[in-house]
Amino acid sequence: MKRCHSCMKELEIKLPVGRQDDCPHCRADLRCCLNCTFYVPAAYNKCRETQAERVTEKDRGNFCNYFVFRVASAESREKDLRETAKAKLEALFKMD
């Protein structure tokens, strides 16, 4: 099931999602890193796709050619938040 990264409400959308498409519930951009299958907070540039160009605003619409809408559940949002917090802590206390 497709869900908005911001409000986590289910979406009835037609693929492909355009750069200017937004969530009908909260108006958040849909074609953004946070809704992409390749988005992983712990990965380099927070993206598992190694050939994708760097995107600084992960919650904003972009032109990434590798975008694939993520199939998400409510639990995945919590998992992403935990992974992000863990990655930040590891970076903070990283011993070289």
Steps between C-alpha positions, in 0.01 A plus 500: 500500500624848418516750786603865526830543685361796691150409619527118445151490349428248227512634147298406195746620237579419142860428412727654390500781754599841361735747667214740579254238630407544863313316773126573488490489882796715612639646173849354554700427182459138392796460260766552765773293661295428812243314286761308299592133532870589485485745796691362798605741778817304580625484139744742335296807395207306651452313172572137407518588129868570440454679168233746617598864524514650849176657620530729801130557574369147548142614563470714184401394149793418272591365157682183608483240223525213751188589699280200583206566731546314828244254623476596865320416819455715808771297674755581230484870588597420860779273378635777274501743792688249717756435225554873451551556873738205521705624202527848656617356832756278330633797303517709817697242697698362210851404606770524232 
